[in-house]
């Protein structure tokens, strides 16, 4: 959602007692090619693309399940 020259993104998942933990990466760029490059690097690191938004910048949100040994 664009608010003037600001960009707002709200993401929420329900919290459960034994819910898995996630790590997130957020990228914002004016160039789509830069966003694609960032996404490819994150996917190579095990992140999954979950959302994109366009406004003053192209925004990408990626998530990755955090395993017990990494918490």
matplotlib code that plots the C-alpha trace (Angstrom):
import matplotlib.pyplot as plt

x = [0.0, 1.5, 0.9, 2.3, 6.1, 6.0, 5.4, 3.6, 3.5, 1.6, 2.2, 0.7, 0.5, -1.5, 0.6, 0.2, 1.9, 4.1, 4.2, 7.3, 9.5, 10.3, 13.0, 12.0, 13.8, 12.3, 13.6, 12.6, 14.0, 13.0, 14.4, 12.6, 15.8, 17.4, 14.4, 14.7, 18.4, 17.8, 15.0, 17.2, 20.0, 17.5, 15.9, 19.4, 19.7, 16.4, 13.9, 10.5, 8.8, 5.5, 4.4, 5.2, 3.8, 4.3, 4.2, 7.0, 9.3, 9.0, 8.8, 9.5, 8.9, 10.5, 10.4, 12.4, 11.5, 14.0, 15.0, 15.4, 19.2, 19.2, 16.9]
y = [0.0, 3.3, 6.3, 9.4, 8.8, 6.0, 2.3, 0.1, -3.7, -5.7, -9.4, -11.6, -15.3, -16.8, -17.7, -21.2, -22.8, -25.1, -22.9, -23.1, -20.0, -18.2, -15.8, -13.1, -11.0, -7.9, -6.2, -2.8, -1.5, 0.7, -1.8, -5.1, -6.7, -5.9, -7.4, -10.6, -10.8, -10.4, -13.0, -15.6, -15.1, -15.6, -18.6, -20.2, -19.6, -21.5, -18.7, -19.0, -16.1, -15.2, -11.7, -8.8, -5.3, -2.4, 1.3, 3.8, 0.7, -3.0, -4.9, -8.6, -10.6, -14.1, -16.5, -19.4, -22.0, -21.7, -25.2, -26.0, -26.1, -22.5, -20.9]
z = [0.0, -1.0, 1.4, -0.3, -0.6, 1.9, 1.4, 4.0, 4.0, 6.7, 6.9, 9.6, 10.4, 13.3, 16.4, 17.6, 20.7, 18.6, 15.5, 13.4, 13.2, 10.0, 8.8, 6.4, 3.7, 2.3, -0.8, -2.3, -5.6, -8.5, -11.0, -11.6, -12.8, -9.4, -7.6, -9.7, -8.9, -5.2, -5.3, -7.1, -4.5, -1.6, -3.2, -3.5, 0.3, 0.8, 1.0, -0.7, -2.5, -0.7, -1.8, -4.0, -4.2, -6.5, -5.7, -5.6, -5.5, -6.4, -3.1, -2.6, 0.6, 1.0, 4.0, 5.2, 7.9, 10.7, 11.9, 15.6, 15.4, 14.0, 16.6]

ax = plt.figure().add_subplot(projection="3d")
ax.plot(x, y, z, "-o")
ax.set_aspect("equal")
plt.show()
